[in-house]
Structure formats: structure tokens, C-alpha cells
Amino acid sequence: MKKSNLILVSIMAVFFFGMSFFCWFKGVDEYSDSERRVLAKFPKLTEGTVLSGTFMKEFETYTLDQFPFRDEFRSIKAIAQLGLFRQKANNDLYMADGYVAKVEYPLNDYMLENAGKKFQYLYDTYMANTDVKLYFSVVPDKHYFLASDNGYLSMDYEKFFARMQEETDYMQYIDIADVLSIEDYYRTDTHWRQECLLGADGVANKIAEAMGNTLTWEYEQMTASQPFYGVYVGQSALPLEPDTLTYLTNDMLKACTIISYDTGKPVEKEIYELEELDGRDPYEMFLAGSDALLVIDNPNATTDKELVVFRDSFASSLLPLLIESYQKVTVIDIRYISSGMLGDFIKFDNQDVLFIYSTLVLNSSTSFK
């Protein structure tokens, strides 16, 4: 009995001291590829940070981020919680019907009001007393399709949609929730699949028709050779099979020129930045990813109209399917550019203006600048 206890204590001691030495002497990881975020750095050690408690709080975050084999332990925890202990979610992420989704709850009235005020500011500052035609659409997140059938808490999405329509009653609302289903989204990522947005009953056609356009171009479907591991693969820490990423192209899109002003200086880019398929987030291959300001010129447009789009990342894969109706498309992401600077880049006159945002962004709209 004593011998077995001694062996157990010895094993624990080796593990404890071994992990301790590993923690102190291993290199510092700056970025987590699995979680797609910057990891905490060692906090400043000063009299002020110690007395205020800031040092210990930040040190705890640092040790959690820099813990050895962190991703492996996260996977063990996630599998145990969802499989062994039968919990419904791990860090608000869950599996249902073969899809990973995040619990979006509750509805945040303040965030919707904040989004409404930001859109009102943009209208009052740049578009009032002009001939612009204003349109607004909300992209439902995956939880909208999965929550009720799988027993998860869910915000009142119908109230959400109605509230945003009230906040933007000076725009024409385009309801796209009724033409979407969970099958239109990636299994491992937040976003929808571009190839699922086409068709007579697809999102692209519904938005185009509401804006007085007709989609006529046909597309060639291209499949990326690289497996697509969506953002939820790392966040969930589950051993998930990758998605397949498909994109649609044709001669019209290949002839377009796209200029990015993300750095303040014009940089030419492609509709599909294929090198991003090997990057940290392959979805950013669509329309230059999260760039703050893009201008697209389409020499083969079916009309001479212009379009301005205020958007989040969902629009990146949608807009290539709407471009055919416009000679010029300006794409703005106010999470990355101050709303007060837009007058330096664009003059609003008689363009079509589309605001399209996901429920994920609208319910957390403090990211708007």
C-alpha cells in the first residue's frame, strides 16, 4: 500500500514540476491559430499594477493563454463536456444536426438601438436630401435555424427583425430569412456558402429584384483544393471534419478591377484573393476579407448604376453575385473605418445604398466606428 502511494505521489510530483518548468522555459506564443486571436502577453510588473490588482488579473489571463498543450487540453475539456457529461454547450458553442453553432442570447436592445443610431447618423450626414435609394437587410445567424428544434435558449428573432426595421424605417427592408435554411451555411463556420445564394429563390436574386435589378450572368463553380476549417473548429476545440469551400466566377468578375483603401493608400486587389486559402481564415479570400473600404469597377455592367454597400463579412461572398448590375460598387465596413471619414472618399448622390448586416454584428454593435 505504501509503495503504491509512493509511486502515485512520485508521478504527480514529476508531472507537477515538469509542467512548471515547461511553463517557465517554453517560448511565448503570440497568436492562437485555432482560436484566431492574439494571446495575452506577460503583464507589466510595477508597484501600481500590483497594488491595483491589475498585475495578478492580467497574469492569470497570461498563464491560461500560455499553458503548455493548451489546445489539447481544450479539446479534452470540450469532448468531456459535450460527450461524457452531456452538457448542451461548451463556451456557448454546440453541435446540432451536423453543424456547429453559437448560442445567441439574449437580444440586446441597447446594441440594436446603437446600430440604429449609427445608421441614422450616416443617413443624416451623407444621404439626406439626395436621390439615393436605401435598402436594408439582416442576415440571420445559424442559431436562428437550430435553436428551437434542439432545445437551446434563443433570442426572439422576429422581435429582432421588427426592431431593426423600426430603427431603419427610412429604408426599404429586404427580408431574406425566408429564403435561407441551415443547409446554406458552412458546418464549421459562421458564414453562408456562396454557391447556395444563387437561384430563383436564392438570397442574391431576392435582393437584386428588390433593388430593381435582374441577374443574368452564369457562373463557373470552382472548388478550393485546401480543406476549409471554419472559425468554430478552433473555438469549439472539437475534432471536426473540414468543409469544402466553393466560389463562383465568370468573365465579368475576372474583368473587374478592385481597389482597396484599407491602409489609406490605393492597393489593387482581386475579387477572389486565392492566396488567403492558405491563410488563417480562408473565408477572407472573398472580396479582400475585412478591408475597410473597397471600390470595384465593372466594365461589363448591365446598367450604368452605382451601388454603395455598408456591410460585415457576410456580404463578402454575396456581393460578387450582385456586381453585374453596377458599373461601380463601393464597399464600406464601419467596423474598420470611422463613419466621420466617409466624406473624404465618396460623394452620395443617386446611388443604390444597401445596408446588410448579420444578427451577430447587430447584437454587438459597439464595433461600429
C-alpha positions in Angstrom: 0.0 0.0 0.0 2.8 2.4 1.0 4.7 1.5 -2.2 1.7 2.2 -4.4 1.1 5.6 -2.7 4.8 6.5 -3.1 4.6 5.7 -6.8 1.4 7.8 -7.2 3.0 10.7 -5.3 6.1 10.5 -7.4 4.2 10.5 -10.7 2.2 13.6 -9.6 5.4 15.3 -8.4 7.1 14.6 -11.8 4.0 15.9 -13.6 3.7 19.0 -11.5 7.3 20.0 -11.5 7.8 19.0 -15.2 4.8 21.2 -16.2 6.0 24.0 -14.1 9.5 24.0 -15.7 7.9 23.7 -19.1 5.6 26.7 -18.4 8.6 28.9 -17.4 11.0 28.0 -20.1 8.9 27.4 -23.2 8.7 30.2 -25.7 5.8 32.7 -25.6 3.1 32.1 -28.2 1.9 35.3 -29.7 -1.1 34.1 -31.7 -3.5 31.2 -31.5 -4.2 29.8 -35.0 -7.0 27.6 -33.7 -8.9 30.5 -31.9 -7.7 33.2 -34.4 -6.8 35.7 -31.8 -3.7 37.3 -30.2 -2.7 35.7 -27.0 -2.0 37.6 -23.7 1.5 38.8 -23.1 3.3 39.0 -19.7 1.9 42.0 -17.9 3.9 44.9 -16.7 5.2 44.5 -13.1 5.1 47.8 -11.3 4.1 49.0 -7.9 0.9 50.5 -9.4 -0.2 47.3 -11.2 0.5 45.2 -8.1 -1.4 47.4 -5.7 -4.3 47.8 -8.0 -4.6 44.1 -8.6 -4.2 44.6 -12.3 -1.0 42.6 -12.5 -2.5 39.4 -10.9 -5.6 39.7 -13.1 -3.6 40.0 -16.3 -1.1 37.4 -15.1 -3.9 34.9 -14.7 -5.0 35.5 -18.3 -1.4 35.2 -19.5 -0.9 31.9 -17.8 -4.1 30.5 -19.2 -3.2 31.6 -22.7 0.4 30.3 -22.5 -0.3 27.0 -20.8 1.6 24.1 -22.4 -0.5 21.9 -24.7 -3.3 24.3 -24.3 -5.2 23.3 -27.5 -5.0 19.6 -26.5 -6.4 20.3 -23.0 -9.2 22.5 -24.6 -10.2 19.6 -26.8 -10.3 17.2 -23.9 -12.5 19.6 -22.0 -14.9 20.2 -24.9 -15.2 16.4 -25.6 -15.8 15.7 -22.0 -18.4 18.4 -21.5 -20.4 17.6 -24.6 -19.9 13.9 -24.7 -19.2 12.5 -21.2 -21.1 15.0 -19.1 -23.8 15.5 -21.8 -23.8 19.3 -21.4 -25.7 21.1 -24.2 -22.9 23.6 -24.9 -19.3 24.4 -24.3 -18.4 28.1 -24.1 -21.8 28.7 -25.8 -20.9 26.5 -28.8 -22.8 23.4 -29.6 -23.3 20.7 -32.2 -26.7 20.1 -33.8 -27.8 18.4 -37.0 -24.1 18.2 -38.0 -23.5 21.9 -37.6 -21.5 23.9 -35.0 -23.3 27.0 -33.9 -23.2 29.6 -31.1 -25.9 30.3 -28.6 -27.0 33.9 -29.4 -28.9 35.0 -26.3 -30.3 37.4 -25.1 -31.4 40.1 -27.6 -29.6 43.2 -26.6 -31.9 46.2 -27.0 -29.1 48.7 -26.3 -27.0 47.2 -29.2 -29.8 47.4 -31.7 -30.5 51.0 -30.6 -26.8 51.8 -31.0 -26.8 50.3 -34.5 -29.9 52.3 -35.4 -28.3 55.5 -34.2 -25.2 54.8 -36.2 -27.2 54.2 -39.4 -29.2 57.3 -38.7 -26.0 59.3 -38.4 -24.8 58.0 -41.7 -28.1 58.9 -43.4 -28.3 62.4 -41.8 -24.7 63.2 -42.5 -24.3 61.9 -46.1 -27.6 60.9 -47.7 -30.4 63.1 -46.5 -31.7 65.4 -49.3 -30.1 63.3 -52.0 -31.6 60.9 -54.6 -30.1 57.7 -53.0 -32.3 54.7 -52.8 -31.9 53.0 -49.4 -32.2 49.3 -48.7 -31.7 47.3 -45.5 -31.4 43.5 -44.8 -30.5 41.4 -41.9 -28.6 38.0 -42.2 -29.8 35.5 -39.5 -27.0 33.5 -37.8 -27.1 29.7 -37.6 -28.7 29.7 -34.2 -31.9 31.1 -35.8 -32.3 27.8 -37.6 -31.2 25.3 -34.9 -32.2 26.7 -31.5 -35.9 25.8 -31.2 -35.7 22.3 -32.7 -32.7 21.4 -30.4 -33.8 22.9 -27.1 -31.4 25.9 -26.8 -32.1 29.3 -25.4 -32.7 31.7 -28.2 -33.5 35.4 -28.5 -36.7 36.4 -30.2 -35.5 36.8 -33.8 -38.9 38.0 -35.1 -38.7 40.8 -32.5 -35.1 41.4 -33.5 -36.0 41.8 -37.2 -39.0 44.0 -36.3 -36.9 46.2 -34.0 -34.3 46.8 -36.7 -37.0 47.7 -39.2 -38.3 50.3 -36.8 -34.8 51.7 -36.3 -34.3 52.0 -40.1 -37.9 52.9 -41.2 -36.5 55.3 -43.8 -35.0 52.3 -45.7 -36.8 49.6 -47.7 -36.4 46.3 -45.8 -35.5 43.2 -47.7 -36.4 40.1 -45.8 -34.1 37.2 -46.7 -34.7 34.9 -43.7 -37.5 33.1 -45.5 -35.2 32.0 -48.4 -32.4 30.7 -46.2 -32.0 27.4 -44.4 -29.3 25.8 -42.2 -28.0 24.0 -45.3 -27.0 27.3 -46.8 -24.3 27.7 -44.2 -20.9 26.1 -43.6 -20.9 23.4 -40.9 -17.8 24.7 -39.2 -18.0 28.4 -39.8 -20.4 31.3 -39.1 -20.9 32.2 -42.8 -23.1 31.2 -45.6 -22.0 29.3 -48.7 -21.7 31.5 -51.8 -23.0 28.7 -54.1 -26.2 28.5 -52.1 -27.0 32.2 -52.6 -27.8 31.7 -56.4 -31.0 30.5 -58.0 -34.5 31.9 -58.5 -35.3 31.5 -54.8 -31.8 32.5 -53.6 -30.7 35.5 -51.5 -28.8 37.2 -54.3 -31.9 37.1 -56.6 -34.2 38.3 -53.9 -32.0 41.3 -53.1 -31.4 42.1 -56.7 -35.1 42.1 -57.6 -36.0 44.3 -54.6 -33.4 46.8 -55.9 -34.9 46.7 -59.4 -32.2 44.5 -61.0 -32.2 41.3 -62.9 -29.4 38.8 -62.6 -28.4 37.3 -66.0 -24.8 36.1 -65.8 -23.9 32.5 -65.4 -21.1 31.3 -63.2 -18.5 28.6 -63.1 -18.2 26.8 -59.8 -14.7 26.4 -58.5 -13.7 24.2 -55.5 -10.7 25.0 -53.4 -8.3 22.1 -53.1 -7.5 23.1 -49.5 -9.8 21.9 -46.7 -11.8 24.7 -45.1 -11.6 24.7 -41.3 -14.1 27.4 -40.2 -13.8 29.6 -37.2 -15.8 27.2 -35.0 -13.2 24.4 -35.4 -10.7 26.3 -33.2 -13.3 27.9 -30.9 -15.1 24.7 -30.2 -11.9 22.7 -29.8 -13.7 19.7 -31.2 -12.2 17.2 -33.8 -14.4 18.4 -36.7 -14.2 17.4 -40.3 -13.5 20.4 -42.6 -15.9 22.0 -45.0 -15.3 22.4 -48.7 -15.0 26.0 -49.9 -16.6 26.7 -53.3 -16.6 30.1 -55.1 -18.3 31.3 -58.3 -16.6 33.1 -61.1 -17.0 34.2 -64.7 -15.5 36.5 -67.3 -17.4 39.6 -65.9 -15.8 39.1 -62.4 -12.4 38.5 -63.9 -12.6 41.8 -65.8 -13.5 43.8 -62.7 -10.9 46.0 -61.0 -10.9 46.3 -57.2 -9.1 49.0 -55.3 -8.6 48.7 -51.5 -8.1 51.8 -49.3 -7.7 49.8 -46.2 -4.3 51.4 -45.5 -5.3 54.8 -46.7 -3.5 54.3 -50.0 -5.0 52.6 -53.0 -3.9 49.0 -53.5 -5.2 46.8 -56.3 -6.7 43.5 -55.3 -8.8 40.7 -56.8 -12.4 39.7 -56.3 -11.1 36.4 -55.0 -7.8 36.6 -53.2 -6.9 32.9 -53.6 -3.7 33.1 -51.5 -5.9 33.6 -48.5 -7.0 29.9 -48.9 -3.6 29.1 -47.2 -4.0 31.7 -44.6 -5.5 31.8 -41.1 -9.1 32.4 -42.3 -9.7 31.1 -45.8 -13.1 32.8 -46.0 -11.2 36.1 -46.3 -10.5 35.1 -49.9 -13.9 36.6 -50.7 -13.7 40.3 -51.7 -10.4 41.1 -49.8 -11.7 39.9 -46.5 -12.3 42.5 -43.8 -11.0 45.6 -45.7 -12.4 48.9 -44.5 -13.1 50.4 -47.9 -13.2 48.9 -51.4 -14.1 50.4 -54.8 -15.0 47.9 -57.6 -15.2 49.0 -61.3 -17.2 46.7 -63.6 -16.7 47.4 -67.3 -19.2 44.8 -68.3 -22.1 46.0 -66.1 -25.6 45.6 -67.4 -26.5 49.2 -66.2 -24.7 52.4 -65.5 -25.8 52.5 -61.9 -23.7 52.7 -58.8 -24.0 50.8 -55.6 -22.8 51.6 -52.1 -22.8 48.8 -49.5 -22.4 49.1 -45.7 -21.6 45.6 -44.7 -20.0 42.9 -42.5 -18.2 39.8 -43.7 -21.4 38.0 -44.9 -21.5 40.4 -47.8 -18.1 39.5 -48.9 -19.4 36.3 -50.7 -22.7 37.8 -51.6 -21.6 41.0 -53.5 -19.7 39.2 -56.4 -23.2 37.9 -57.3 -24.8 41.4 -57.3 -22.0 43.3 -59.1 -23.3 42.6 -62.7 -25.9 45.4 -62.3 -23.5 48.1 -61.4 -20.6 50.0 -63.1 -19.2 51.0 -59.7 -19.6 49.4 -56.3 -18.2 51.0 -53.1 -18.0 48.6 -50.2 -17.7 50.1 -46.6 -17.1 48.3 -43.3 -17.6 50.8 -40.5 -16.0 48.4 -38.0 -12.7 49.4 -39.5 -13.2 53.0 -40.8 -14.6 55.9 -38.9 -18.0 57.0 -40.2 -16.9 60.6 -40.0 -14.2 60.0 -42.7 -16.5 58.7 -45.4 -17.0 62.1 -47.0 -13.3 62.1 -47.9 -13.8 59.0 -50.1 -17.4 59.1 -51.5 -20.0 61.6 -52.6 -23.6 60.3 -52.2 -25.9 61.4 -55.0 -28.2 59.0 -56.7 -26.7 55.6 -55.9 -28.4 52.5 -54.6 -27.3 52.1 -51.0 -27.6 48.7 -49.3 -27.1 48.2 -45.5 -26.6 44.4 -44.9 -25.6 43.1 -41.5 -25.8 39.8 -39.6 -27.6 39.4 -36.4 -24.2 38.6 -34.8 -22.8 42.0 -35.6 -26.0 44.0 -34.9 -26.4 42.4 -31.5 -22.9 43.5 -30.6 -22.7 46.8 -32.5 -20.2 48.6 -30.3 -17.7 47.6 -33.0 -19.2 50.3 -35.3 -17.0 53.4 -35.6 
